Amino acid sequence: MALLGAALAVLAVAPADAQSAPPDDGYLFNDSHFHLTNYVQVGTDISDYLDIMGDKVERSTLFGIPLQQTWSYGNSGDYAPTYYLQSDAPLYYYSFTDAWIAHEYLSLPPEQRARLDPMITGFNPADMYAADHIRRVLQTYPGVFSGIGEFSIHKEFVSSKVAGETASLTNPALDRILDLAGEAGLLVILHNDINIPFGPLDQEPLYLRQAKDVLRRHPNTTIIWAHTGLGRIVRPTQASGSAYHVVERSEAHSALLAEMLADPTLSHVYFDISWDEVAKYAVDNPDSIRSTAALFNRFPDRFLFGTDNVAPRDQAAQLRVYHLWDPVFAQLTPETSYAIRRGNYVRLFDNARTRVRAWEAANVQR
């Protein structure tokens, strides 16, 4: 019990000052993680997406999926897969996604563009030329993009399907990408599983140390770690050799995140809580709800809500992931709830807009 108490004490710290909650204007959230198109580059019409946002989603990121699922007749015959789990055929990087997102964004009137933050995703993070692609997109479409991502390094089921070299946290190509992002002010949304699929749950997550090393090498780059490192089968894990190894996994993951968030060398790192597969861990039981809410209340300025929806059909589909979090949101202070649902998005993406536009003014010939 002494170890359990020590572990929970990691979270039982008075919350930091949060942003003030505004008057209720009806908006529920800003979406920090949204895919307009799917794994075969088909998606929601952008005007329809503005209608889906309606009076519930004030602002949203806008990106496609950088990977295209191959339709291999030898693998699936006449069946055309639209998702990476529907075929054994490989995935490949689809760079045209950035031009398509820019085209769709620029088709809107200025007042609607103001609600969206397009992101660059169509690059291979194992390619030393990836940073050149990002720079070229900024030069071709000035005034459009706010950041890069979501792009993936280690991702369950996906990494092994990607044609060519597998992305790695130790590849200097990733450092070139993050260096450019810091220089240009691009906000980064990075997907990297904290552990291997079905990894051991009684030791430090296998990718955690490498991930911290990468993050620390880029203190001038604002990075959002997507899904807090979790996935469909990459579960919350317990770290050996620490006081919280006896705690339930959800509480252990909260304590692990708390250690990172309290680390001054990682003050430029944020976490999004997107994806229904992540929500399932947080709302699994009363203890997981309590520990997650305690973490959020302690670090209200370091988390962003996102749906991770892919080409939703209607507003109900867009709001479904949001409502999965209702049990956690109910235990947050009003200030923390607003910061995570809306305020942190505005702060980070407005800053990125300002910095990227300044970089473009200095580096793009018109």
Phi and psi in degrees as a GROMACS rama.xvg file:
@    title "Ramachandran Plot"
@    xaxis  label "Phi"
@    yaxis  label "Psi"
@TYPE xy
-63.1571  -40.7207  ALA-2
-65.4578  -40.2277  LEU-3
-62.3475  -42.5814  LEU-4
-64.2867  -38.9048  GLY-5
-64.6604  -37.7771  ALA-6
-65.7153  -46.6293  ALA-7
-68.0446  -25.2209  LEU-8
-64.5139  -23.7442  ALA-9
-58.0697  -33.7059  VAL-10
-94.2651  -22.2892  LEU-11
-84.0111  62.706  ALA-12
-122.134  142.442  VAL-13
-55.8574  137.773  ALA-14
-65.614  150.09  PRO-15
-72.2035  165.389  ALA-16
-62.419  131.98  ASP-17
-110.485  172.053  ALA-18
-73.1255  149.64  GLN-19
-71.248  142.812  SER-20
-76.0729  133.403  ALA-21
-83.5099  172.697  PRO-22
-59.0437  148.368  PRO-23
-68.0635  114.382  ASP-24
-111.952  6.73355  ASP-25
96.1346  -23.6458  GLY-26
-70.9779  136.356  TYR-27
-90.7653  -40.5054  LEU-28
-162.909  165.262  PHE-29
-105.923  138.546  ASN-30
-97.2567  106.686  ASP-31
-83.2512  0.429622  SER-32
-154.172  94.0562  HIS-33
-139.744  131.61  PHE-34
-105.624  117.815  HIS-35
-74.0505  -30.7199  LEU-36
-124.953  164.789  THR-37
-104.845  -162.089  ASN-38
-76.064  -0.665323  TYR-39
-123.638  22.8334  VAL-40
64.63  31.38  GLN-41
-115.63  141.19  VAL-42
-164.255  -159.868  GLY-43
-78.6436  134.394  THR-44
-58.1094  136.487  ASP-45
-65.031  -33.2658  ILE-46
-67.3526  -37.4511  SER-47
-64.3934  -35.804  ASP-48
-65.5566  -38.101  TYR-49
-60.7895  -37.7362  LEU-50
-66.2807  -39.0254  ASP-51
-63.9695  -41.4614  ILE-52
-59.4742  -46.1774  MET-53
50.5518  -130.394  GLY-54
-105.242  19.8622  ASP-55
-111.414  -34.057  LYS-56
-115.031  112.67  VAL-57
-74.9474  -47.9988  GLU-58
-136.899  160.855  ARG-59
-153.822  144.562  SER-60
-67.438  165.126  THR-61
-146.192  108.896  LEU-62
-151.398  158.824  PHE-63
-90.9906  -150.011  GLY-64
-121.258  126.878  ILE-65
-71.9796  -8.45305  PRO-66
-111.038  139.056  LEU-67
-107.914  129.761  GLN-68
-78.768  125.275  GLN-69
-70.0282  136.465  THR-70
-96.3569  97.7897  TRP-71
-97.1582  113.911  SER-72
-62.441  -33.5846  TYR-73
-67.2011  -19.7066  GLY-74
-95.7206  -48.7318  ASN-75
-122.017  5.38518  SER-76
62.2734  -132.304  GLY-77
-78.2394  -8.05415  ASP-78
-77.8475  122.628  TYR-79
-96.451  105.705  ALA-80
-69.2429  144.025  PRO-81
-120.47  2.67951  THR-82
-142.413  151.306  TYR-83
-68.6919  -17.4429  TYR-84
-88.9249  0.733606  LEU-85
-97.9201  5.35192  GLN-86
-158.488  151.58  SER-87
-89.368  -4.09445  ASP-88
-68.2102  154.622  ALA-89
-72.6237  165.241  PRO-90
-102.56  150.819  LEU-91
-139.321  156.152  TYR-92
-73.1219  135.133  TYR-93
-118.67  89.8859  TYR-94
-69.2931  -22.0676  SER-95
-65.518  -13.6922  PHE-96
-56.1653  -35.3477  THR-97
-67.6188  -41.3629  ASP-98
-64.5983  -38.2615  ALA-99
-66.7151  -44.084  TRP-100
-61.8001  -42.7342  ILE-101
-63.0559  -42.623  ALA-102
-60.5062  -46.7785  HIS-103
-63.8313  -44.4538  GLU-104
-61.2383  -45.5423  TYR-105
-71.3767  -13.2185  LEU-106
-76.4837  -10.1935  SER-107
-91.8311  155.05  LEU-108
-69.7898  156.015  PRO-109
-54.2257  -37.4593  PRO-110
-67.1993  -28.0445  GLU-111
-82.5466  -35.3536  GLN-112
-58.0268  -33.8225  ARG-113
-62.008  -18.5592  ALA-114
-88.9838  -3.67977  ARG-115
-123.447  147.305  LEU-116
-126.855  93.4824  ASP-117
-66.6506  148.103  PRO-118
-127.673  146.662  MET-119
-87.8066  127.148  ILE-120
-132.446  -12.423  THR-121
-83.6382  51.4511  GLY-122
-134.324  156.354  PHE-123
-95.625  111.975  ASN-124
-70.9054  -2.39427  PRO-125
-95.7558  2.16904  ALA-126
-103.847  124.017  ASP-127
-62.0007  -18.7  MET-128
-85.4488  0.13906  TYR-129
-58.7586  -40.918  ALA-130
-63.0493  -33.845  ALA-131
-66.5428  -37.2199  ASP-132
-60.7459  -46.0487  HIS-133
-61.7387  -45.5288  ILE-134
-60.263  -41.4568  ARG-135
-64.9419  -38.117  ARG-136
-64.1603  -43.173  VAL-137
-62.1139  -38.7939  LEU-138
-72.2913  -29.6968  GLN-139
-82.2004  -33.9256  THR-140
-126.567  62.8125  TYR-141
-63.3122  145.262  PRO-142
86.064  2.96185  GLY-143
-105.177  -54.544  VAL-144
-93.8166  146.015  PHE-145
-109.177  -17.1382  SER-146
-170.908  -170.562  GLY-147
-124.026  144.368  ILE-148
113.266  170.538  GLY-149
-73.6314  127.14  GLU-150
-125.596  154.642  PHE-151
-116.862  143.389  SER-152
-104.519  -79.9645  ILE-153
-98.1173  121.939  HIS-154
-142.898  125.886  LYS-155
-53.741  135.483  GLU-156
69.4585  -27.4848  PHE-157
-87.2697  -48.8428  VAL-158
-53.1086  -42.4603  SER-159
-72.084  -14.4027  SER-160
-93.4516  -13.055  LYS-161
-74.5895  127.657  VAL-162
-65.4082  143.16  ALA-163
89.2532  -161.052  GLY-164
-66.5686  138.519  GLU-165
-78.6574  134.785  THR-166
-63.9075  151.452  ALA-167
-147.895  148.909  SER-168
-69.9908  -17.1024  LEU-169
-97.7292  1.24309  THR-170
-79.9186  125.014  ASN-171
-61.9243  -14.5218  PRO-172
-59.8102  -36.425  ALA-173
-66.351  -39.0588  LEU-174
-63.5453  -38.545  ASP-175
-63.2345  -39.9695  ARG-176
-62.8881  -48.5044  ILE-177
-71.3019  -30.2608  LEU-178
-62.281  -47.024  ASP-179
-64.1172  -40.387  LEU-180
-59.5094  -42.3712  ALA-181
-65.0641  -41.4708  GLY-182
-63.1422  -44.8112  GLU-183
-88.6421  -8.09981  ALA-184
82.2825  13.427  GLY-185
-70.5991  129.197  LEU-186
-74.1963  139.157  LEU-187
-112.053  129.087  VAL-188
-112.269  109.926  ILE-189
-112.661  125.627  LEU-190
-98.2769  120.171  HIS-191
-148.873  113.967  ASN-192
-58.1037  139.351  ASP-193
-74.9019  -18.3283  ILE-194
-145.683  168.941  ASN-195
-77.5431  155.489  ILE-196
-56.7331  134.595  PRO-197
57.4702  29.2177  PHE-198
-68.2243  161.951  GLY-199
-61.2644  140.197  PRO-200
-100.677  1.07958  LEU-201
-112.426  21.7885  ASP-202
-147.895  172.054  GLN-203
-57.2313  134.342  GLU-204
-52.2026  137.812  PRO-205
-68.7575  -25.2949  LEU-206
-99.6808  -0.399926  TYR-207
-63.8375  -46.2339  LEU-208
-65.5267  -44.6569  ARG-209
-61.5271  -40.9626  GLN-210
-63.1414  -44.4239  ALA-211
-61.0594  -40.0022  LYS-212
-60.5349  -44.989  ASP-213
-61.6199  -47.9172  VAL-214
-60.4979  -42.0622  LEU-215
-68.8781  -25.3283  ARG-216
-73.9291  -9.78617  ARG-217
-131.306  62.5329  HIS-218
-67.9207  -17.3036  PRO-219
-95.7119  7.89885  ASN-220
-112.468  124.909  THR-221
-82.0006  119.942  THR-222
-124.298  130.226  ILE-223
-104.621  116.953  ILE-224
-83.5328  111.405  TRP-225
-66.4532  139.439  ALA-226
62.8091  18.0588  HIS-227
52.0148  25.1578  THR-228
86.9681  0.523012  GLY-229
-95.1267  170.484  LEU-230
-155.74  -166.089  GLY-231
-60.3703  -44.5542  ARG-232
-122.638  -4.37992  ILE-233
-83.7056  100.658  VAL-234
-95.191  164.709  ARG-235
-55.8944  140.762  PRO-236
-127.449  163.449  THR-237
-104.884  138.98  GLN-238
-96.5862  126.846  ALA-239
-73.3726  154.857  SER-240
77.9006  12.0872  GLY-241
-127.444  166.895  SER-242
-67.9221  -19.1886  ALA-243
-100.833  19.2661  TYR-244
-71.4489  -13.9233  HIS-245
-94.2698  -3.13878  VAL-246
-80.4212  152.294  VAL-247
-53.1201  150.064  GLU-248
-56.3358  -41.8781  ARG-249
-61.6861  -39.7536  SER-250
-70.9721  -34.8109  GLU-251
-64.1501  -40.8016  ALA-252
-65.5883  -40.3796  HIS-253
-61.8049  -41.1557  SER-254
-66.4266  -38.5128  ALA-255
-61.3624  -45.9719  LEU-256
-64.0038  -38.4698  LEU-257
-61.2138  -40.4308  ALA-258
-61.7671  -41.1357  GLU-259
-66.5275  -43.032  MET-260
-69.7526  -25.6676  LEU-261
-85.7393  -6.56672  ALA-262
-82.1816  116.456  ASP-263
-64.0423  -21.0515  PRO-264
-77.1009  -5.9234  THR-265
-120.615  24.9482  LEU-266
-68.6295  -13.1112  SER-267
-93.1683  5.4517  HIS-268
-105.459  134.758  VAL-269
-124.998  170.066  TYR-270
-131.104  136.834  PHE-271
-100.073  152.633  ASP-272
-112.775  37.526  ILE-273
-78.7575  163.27  SER-274
91.5151  129.786  TRP-275
-64.0868  -26.2594  ASP-276
-68.3675  -22.7308  GLU-277
-84.2016  -40.0641  VAL-278
-58.2556  -33.9405  ALA-279
-60.0044  -32.7617  LYS-280
-73.0592  -39.9783  TYR-281
-69.022  -34.5986  ALA-282
-105.092  16.5891  VAL-283
-62.2493  -37.1461  ASP-284
-158.28  168.938  ASN-285
-57.63  -35.6208  PRO-286
-68.0574  -40.3479  ASP-287
-67.4787  -37.7887  SER-288
-62.2032  -45.5983  ILE-289
-64.2301  -46.1256  ARG-290
-68.1233  -35.9464  SER-291
-66.7612  -44.5706  THR-292
-63.3295  -39.0983  ALA-293
-62.6989  -40.43  ALA-294
-62.9317  -46.5594  LEU-295
-63.5868  -41.6111  PHE-296
-67.3273  -27.9723  ASN-297
-76.9979  -37.201  ARG-298
-123.177  64.7846  PHE-299
-66.5335  -22.7753  PRO-300
-93.2334  8.1054  ASP-301
-119.454  6.82276  ARG-302
-125.958  147.618  PHE-303
-131.189  137.404  LEU-304
-82.799  142.331  PHE-305
-150.906  158.974  GLY-306
-90.0506  -35.4863  THR-307
60.7492  26.3794  ASP-308
-69.9913  148.886  ASN-309
-120.739  112.251  VAL-310
48.5387  61.6087  ALA-311
-66.4385  152.5  PRO-312
-84.8926  -33.8384  ARG-313
-155.458  178.785  ASP-314
-67.4917  -34.1802  GLN-315
-59.7783  -41.3434  ALA-316
-64.9172  -36.9504  ALA-317
-68.4542  -31.1024  GLN-318
-91.2331  -9.6422  LEU-319
-59.4412  -47.8791  ARG-320
-64.1487  -38.0082  VAL-321
-55.3047  -47.2433  TYR-322
-73.1899  -16.959  HIS-323
-61.2578  -27.8082  LEU-324
-87.535  1.02926  TRP-325
-51.5867  -42.399  ASP-326
-62.6151  -33.0885  PRO-327
-76.2035  -46.9163  VAL-328
-56.5293  -32.9846  PHE-329
-65.8621  -20.1563  ALA-330
-101.524  7.40708  GLN-331
-93.067  152.833  LEU-332
-66.812  154.94  THR-333
-55.3848  -38.1959  PRO-334
-67.546  -42.8526  GLU-335
-65.2743  -43.9774  THR-336
-57.9648  -46.1988  SER-337
-64.8899  -42.241  TYR-338
-59.4922  -45.5142  ALA-339
-73.8003  -39.708  ILE-340
-76.9672  -31.5682  ARG-341
-142.701  -47.3943  ARG-342
-64.4769  -42.0591  GLY-343
-65.6829  -35.816  ASN-344
-58.3004  -51.377  TYR-345
-59.6462  -44.9502  VAL-346
-62.0991  -49.1815  ARG-347
-73.0624  -44.4021  LEU-348
-76.1936  -32.4184  PHE-349
-65.4499  -39.412  ASP-350
-64.2947  -40.5287  ASN-351
-64.4051  -43.4488  ALA-352
-55.2254  -47.9815  ARG-353
-61.9502  -46.2429  THR-354
-69.0433  -41.3271  ARG-355
-67.9782  -40.0545  VAL-356
-62.9472  -36.8752  ARG-357
-66.5538  -41.3016  ALA-358
-63.2979  -43.3079  TRP-359
-62.1079  -39.512  GLU-360
-61.875  -31.3019  ALA-361
-90.8738  -16.2432  ALA-362
-126.148  -4.36593  ASN-363
-110.277  124.607  VAL-364
-84.0918  127.791  GLN-365
